[in-house]
Structure formats: structure tokens, C-alpha cells
Amino acid sequence: MAIGVGLWHIECIFKGTRGAHLSSSIRSPRSLMMSKVRSRDTAPEIKVRRLAHALGFRFRLHRRDLPGTPDLVFPRHRMAVFVHGCFWHRHEGCSRASMPSSNVDFWLAKFERNQFRDARALESLERMGWQVHVIWECETRSDDRLREILIALLAKGQSTTPEELNQQREKLVQAWFISRKKSIATKKSAKLDLERLREPTF
């Protein structure tokens, strides 16, 4: 049995299917770590989606027909937004963009490829007439900070004068507070319903 499994592993290696068929116990720690990294639907990305939706904006996700497959696309504003991880996309000046101490050459090459792809996608989108913005992972940690970023970006995307910009920004802030009030009211209602259910019926 052991010999058969060993020969099967060797056959997989020669066929170039080792990564797809070998068990996780045989794969290297680096390979396991890389396989768990998600390229889409990350926690920061989902947070940006929810907040943009609460502000009243509608968007498309991961449009493959656009360079770089932006995470969020706002067709009405002709705006593409990328939600980048600080480590993988090298957020300059961010503590999360640290350099691993081992296998430095491997990481340098990988980071350079990521940055090259990012720059190429941004340039291509701008040539096509799209506004392109990057929201960094660290900027999503604070709801208030993220809300300010989205309000500034989306208000700017549909306004042409400073007066219109201020008016649109005020509308977005009001929409946010209305959404928050509804959310709080819903939570209070649910809490009251739960308390009623807990009350004895005899």
C-alpha cells in the first residue's frame, strides 16, 4: 500500500498535478499559507460593500471585462474601486506592509509582480476614462474613517462644483444616519420581541 501511494505521488509530480492532488499534509507550509489567501470576498471588501450600500449606492462586483477585475464598480460614477490588502499590495508607510525575514528573494519577486499588475490595471482603466481609487485594508478598521473615505470618493464622482460636492456630501451623511437609525430601531424591536418571548405565559 505504501509503495503504491508513493508511486502515485511520483506520477502526480511528473504530470504536474502535485498541488491539485497531494494531501495538505505533504504540501509545504508556504504553499498551505498561500492557498488560504483569498483574492476576493475578503473581510475588508465585504465591509466596504456594506457601507457603500448603506449610503445608498449600487455597484457591480468583480467585473471581468475591466482591467484588473475591480472589487467594486460604480457604473453611474464611472468609478472602479480596489480594496487592497496592505501586506500583499505593499501599502507604503503602513506597518502591515512588513517584509518577511526569510525567503526574501521570493517575497520581493512576488510583491513586484503584484505592484506591476496593480499599476498596469490602474493605467488601463484611466485610459478607458474610469476613475480609479484604492481603499487599503487598514483604512477599513474604523467605520468612521471608512465612511469619510466613501463619502468623499462617491460625492466627488457625481459632482462638478464645490457647492454640488458639499450638497452631495451632506445627502450621503444624512443617508448614513437614517440607515443607522433604522438599524438601531430594528435591533431594539428584536430585543423587545425576545424579552416578550422570555416572559412566562402563566
C-alpha positions in Angstrom: 0.0 0.0 0.0 2.8 2.4 0.9 4.6 1.6 -2.2 1.5 2.2 -4.3 0.9 5.6 -2.7 4.5 6.6 -3.2 4.4 5.7 -6.9 1.2 7.6 -7.3 2.8 10.7 -5.7 5.7 10.5 -8.1 3.4 10.1 -11.1 1.5 13.2 -10.0 4.7 15.2 -9.8 5.8 14.2 -13.3 2.3 15.1 -14.6 2.4 18.5 -13.0 -0.6 17.8 -10.8 1.1 17.6 -7.4 -0.5 20.8 -6.0 -4.0 19.7 -7.0 -3.9 16.1 -5.8 -1.5 15.7 -2.9 -2.8 16.0 0.6 -2.3 19.1 2.6 0.0 17.2 5.0 2.6 16.8 2.2 2.4 20.4 0.9 4.9 22.9 2.2 3.9 25.5 4.9 4.3 28.3 2.4 2.1 26.5 -0.1 -0.6 25.9 2.6 -0.5 29.6 3.6 -0.8 30.8 0.1 -3.7 28.5 -0.7 -5.7 30.1 2.2 -5.2 33.7 0.9 -8.5 34.9 -0.6 -8.3 37.1 -3.7 -12.0 38.2 -3.4 -14.8 38.5 -0.8 -12.3 39.4 1.9 -13.4 40.9 5.2 -12.3 44.4 4.3 -14.0 44.2 0.9 -17.3 43.0 2.4 -17.1 45.9 4.9 -16.7 48.4 2.1 -19.7 46.8 0.2 -22.0 47.0 3.2 -21.1 50.6 4.0 -21.4 51.7 0.3 -24.8 50.0 0.2 -25.9 51.7 3.4 -25.0 55.1 1.9 -27.5 54.3 -0.9 -25.1 53.4 -3.7 -25.4 50.5 -6.0 -22.4 48.8 -7.6 -21.2 45.7 -9.5 -18.7 43.2 -8.2 -15.6 41.9 -9.9 -16.3 42.9 -13.5 -14.1 40.7 -15.5 -14.5 42.9 -18.6 -12.4 45.6 -16.9 -8.7 45.6 -16.4 -7.7 44.2 -13.0 -11.2 43.0 -12.2 -12.0 45.8 -9.8 -13.6 44.8 -6.5 -16.4 47.3 -6.7 -17.6 49.1 -9.8 -19.9 52.1 -9.7 -21.2 52.5 -13.3 -23.1 55.7 -12.7 -20.0 57.4 -11.5 -17.7 55.5 -13.9 -15.6 54.6 -10.9 -13.6 51.5 -10.1 -12.5 50.7 -6.5 -9.9 48.2 -5.4 -9.8 47.0 -1.8 -6.2 46.1 -1.3 -4.5 44.2 1.4 -1.7 46.3 2.9 0.7 43.3 3.0 0.2 41.8 -0.4 -0.1 45.1 -2.3 2.6 47.0 -0.3 0.8 49.9 1.3 3.6 52.4 1.7 4.2 53.6 5.2 1.8 51.0 6.7 3.0 48.7 9.5 1.2 45.8 7.9 3.4 46.0 4.8 6.3 44.4 6.6 8.9 42.3 4.8 9.2 38.6 5.9 12.6 37.8 7.3 13.0 34.5 5.4 12.9 33.8 1.6 13.4 37.5 0.9 14.0 37.0 -2.8 10.8 35.0 -3.2 8.7 37.7 -1.5 10.4 40.6 -3.3 9.6 39.0 -6.7 6.0 38.3 -5.7 5.4 41.8 -4.4 7.0 43.3 -7.5 4.6 41.3 -9.7 1.6 42.4 -7.6 2.6 46.0 -7.8 3.2 45.8 -11.6 -0.2 44.3 -12.1 -1.8 47.0 -10.0 -0.1 49.8 -11.9 -1.0 48.2 -15.2 -4.7 47.9 -14.3 -4.8 51.4 -13.0 -3.2 52.9 -16.1 -5.5 50.8 -18.4 -8.7 51.9 -16.5 -7.7 55.6 -16.6 -7.1 55.4 -20.4 -10.6 54.0 -20.7 -12.0 57.0 -18.9 -12.6 55.4 -15.5 -11.8 57.0 -12.1 -9.8 54.6 -10.1 -9.4 54.5 -6.3 -7.7 52.2 -3.8 -9.1 51.6 -0.3 -6.5 50.0 1.9 -7.2 47.2 4.4 -6.0 49.4 7.3 -8.5 52.1 6.3 -11.4 49.7 6.8 -10.6 49.1 10.5 -12.5 52.3 11.6 -16.1 52.6 10.4 -16.0 56.4 10.8 -12.8 56.6 8.7 -14.1 54.3 6.0 -17.4 56.3 5.9 -15.5 59.5 5.3 -13.5 57.9 2.5 -16.5 56.6 0.7 -18.5 59.8 1.1 -15.5 61.8 -0.3 -15.0 59.5 -3.2 -18.6 59.0 -4.2 -19.6 62.6 -3.7 -16.7 63.7 -5.9 -17.6 61.2 -8.5 -21.0 62.7 -9.2 -20.4 66.4 -8.5 -18.9 69.1 -10.7 -18.7 72.2 -8.5 -17.7 72.7 -4.8 -21.3 73.6 -4.0 -22.7 70.4 -5.5 -19.9 68.5 -3.8 -20.9 69.8 -0.4 -24.6 69.2 -1.1 -24.0 65.6 -2.1 -21.7 65.0 0.8 -24.5 66.3 3.2 -27.0 63.9 1.5 -24.7 61.0 2.0 -24.2 61.8 5.6 -27.9 62.1 6.1 -28.4 58.7 4.3 -25.9 57.1 6.6 -27.6 58.4 9.8 -31.0 57.3 8.5 -29.6 53.9 7.9 -28.0 53.7 11.3 -31.3 54.8 13.0 -33.2 52.1 11.2 -30.6 49.5 12.2 -30.7 50.6 15.8 -34.6 50.6 15.8 -34.6 47.1 14.3 -32.2 45.9 17.0 -34.4 47.5 19.7 -37.5 45.9 18.2 -35.8 42.5 18.1 -34.7 42.9 21.7 -38.2 43.7 22.8 -39.6 40.7 20.9 -37.0 38.5 22.6 -38.0 39.8 26.0 -41.7 39.2 25.3 -40.9 35.6 24.3 -39.0 35.1 27.5 -41.9 36.3 29.6 -43.8 33.4 31.3 -47.2 32.7 29.8 -48.9 31.6 33.1 
